[in-house]
Amino acid sequence: MLGTPFLLQCGIWQGGVLSPFLFAIYLNDLIDKLRQSGFGLYVGSLFVGCILYADDIALLSCSCYGLQKLIDICYDYGVKWDIKFNPQKSQAATFGGNSPPVSVKVGDAALGWVSNVKYLGCYRGRKRK
């Protein structure tokens, strides 16, 4: 059974064969901005400060200051290109230590610190006591 056809006027078709490719092209400039910022995580000279799959983005930094800078770059890019980053679906986490007594924000909304993060169905973080 087929549903009722509808006209797609903006964005990309969820589940479409070309959708991941087109979304990657759409976000390529964001990745370049994050890489060129000098913030984020590096392994040697390789930038690994952002991991993207479809509409999921993980930002990695060795400092809260660097993480905030990466978030600000994403937020500004979103304002320019009409991409809304949802603070309620976003989290901040530390690995190998306690959550710092500072907040990181998406726009004006502070992110909550968590001890475990689920990304693409996989959990990462500290073991619960």
Long-range contacts (C-beta under 8 A, 24 or more apart in sequence): 20-54, 23-54, 23-55, 24-52, 26-81, 27-52, 29-77, 30-73, 30-74, 30-77, 33-73, 33-77, 34-59, 34-70, 34-73, 34-74, 37-69, 37-70, 37-73, 39-65, 39-66, 39-67, 39-69, 39-70, 40-66, 40-70, 51-119, 53-120, 56-119, 56-120, 58-119, 64-100, 64-102, 64-104, 67-92, 67-104, 68-104, 68-105, 71-104, 71-105, 71-106, 74-106, 75-106, 75-107, 87-111, 91-117, 93-117, 93-124, 93-125, 95-124, 95-125, 95-126
